[in-house]
Amino acid sequence: MNSLAERIAGQIRAAGPLSVADYMAMCLFDPEDGYYTNREPFGAAGDFVTAPEVSQMFGELVAVWLCEAWRAAGCPPEATVAEVGPGRGTLMKDMARTLRRIAPDLCAGADFALVEASPRLAAVQRATLAGAGPDFTWHDTLDSLPDAPLFIVGNEIFDALPLRQFVKRDGRWLERAIGLGDNGGFIFGIGTATLAADALPPGAASKPDGTVFEIAPVREAMMAMIGARIARRGGAGIFFDYGHLAPGFGDTFQAVRRHRGADVFGDPGQADLTSHVDFAALARVAQAHGLQAEMSTQAEFLLGMGLLERAGRLGQAADETAREKIASEVERLAGPDQMGDLFKVLAVLPTGVDAPPLPGAS
Ligand code: SAH
């Protein structure tokens, strides 16, 4: 057992089984041994590759959308352009470059802000963004963002926030808990917390025992903070992640290490822990704050925003090898068997703001 696993086991021995959410929070954010505290997750040499790390085109097209949202809001001069969970800072770098070109009027008065929980990754972002144009500020949480209209993006942030799981047992939905097995290793068990029937999607009654249902109050709380601010001050939010547009059942809790699935109990703090994002739940939270929420797939969004045209323009100035690389990036971002369909997008805007459309939203 590594030292984080020892500490988690000690906590279980002292205080009883942990919820999946508490286990996930310790593995990802323990201040000494947590995954985001220590490990470099991104890129070919890391554990996973995110859309902005695949291609600059992702950040460019998101910038175009945010710029349209800013114009639709009447070009508020003191806007904040923010990213939550910026990883290496690549998306913000590509967005800032694009916004300086297409929206100097926005850049003239805007604050550029990064909201990052991990001090190590904030330092990586500072290095990526050094000399990238506007002055950037960093925030540990959303609370300290300037009190101004907020134009915010998040890519693969919600999946990194803890989830809770409930398992159907004798007709009741009981919280899944993590305890210690006879050999001292971690095992799944059943705790005592239950889930109220009105928290379950239709069809729950006919599901067999053993079915898993997931909720993520921490994700909803983040959405609520963003939604409340946009409702109060104006702005827009756009969020990408893998997940589902309609609520469903099933166990999506998983570990990812070196681009492969791994054991969620294998080496705490050394593998990413994640689960599919319930976009419908996040949309409901935004709507509860009076916002309009639209959802689509990453493929529909990027293709609708002009991915192919952008790739064609980049390709014009490129040699054959670079053109093939651009083509493979398009495939990676928008191909139906790659990120295109699995990844979804949620856009939130104040009601009454007419535009920008979310390509592909029904
Ligand atoms: N958006 C980046 C990185 C995604 S990984 C990309 O697409 O490449 C998730 C990021 O969210 C990491 O930077 C992680 O440290 C950060 N993070 C996780 N929980 C957070 C929280 N509660 N507040 C702010 N950032 C958080």
Boltz pocket constraint, residues with backbone or C-beta under 6 A from the ligand:
constraints:
  - pocket:
      binder: B
      contacts: [[A, 36], [A, 42], [A, 50], [A, 51], [A, 52], [A, 53], [A, 84], [A, 85], [A, 86], [A, 87], [A, 88], [A, 91], [A, 115], [A, 116], [A, 117], [A, 118], [A, 121], [A, 139], [A, 140], [A, 141], [A, 154], [A, 155], [A, 156], [A, 157], [A, 160], [A, 161]]
      max_distance: 6.0
